[in-house]
Structures are given as C-alpha cells and as structure tokens.
Amino acid sequence: MATKEELQAQADAEIEAAKPMYKQVNNERLEFTDADYDQAKIDLGNSKWEAQQFGYITARQEAFESIGNQLDQLFWDIHNNKLDKTGEWYKAIKKIKDDNPKPE
C-alpha cells in the first residue's frame, strides 16, 4: 500500500503530464493558473488517498446482496442448522470481505 506522500507524488506527476489544463470562466476558456494547478494536485492526491483507504467500503457495498436476500439466506441457514461457517450467508459475506480487504 502506498503512503500518502507516494500518492501525492503520483498525483503531482499526473497533473504535470496533463498540462496545459483549462477551466471555463464566464464562457471563456482559460488555462489554469499556478494556484489552480497546485489545488488540482492537492485534490487529486486526496482523492487517491481516500480511494486507497476507503475504496473497499464502496466495493463491499456494491457486492453485498440486498438485505432481503441476506435475510433469506440466514433463514435457510438457521432452518438447515448451518448458522456457522458452513452456512451460505457466512460464505457469501466472507468472500466479499476477502475480495475487498480493509487496508492495514
């Protein structure tokens, strides 16, 4: 996993490589000022850091079944005396967590 400084260096390089960059102000196309480039680097660095630190949350949320489906899995696991690591609900949740680990 990259450090915040490493991600910021990547962001800085990406912004430098993308020059020139432009903004639209009052229907006029203007090149970024030095302050705009500095802010773009900070914003991209922060975005990269947040994606690395918290991207797993979104990935897990997108992978989880609906609550209704999860409750149905739990019902059948209870019905089949599988409310342990052999149950379908546990195996499904475990796979999602394994596929989308929390950063250390």
Buried (B, 14 or more C-beta within 10 A) or exposed (E): EEEEEBBBBBBBEBBEEEEEEEEEEEEEEEEBEEEBBEEBBBEBBBEBBEEBBEEBEEBBEEBEBEEEEBEBBBEEBEEEEBEEEEBBBBBBBEEBEEEBEEEE
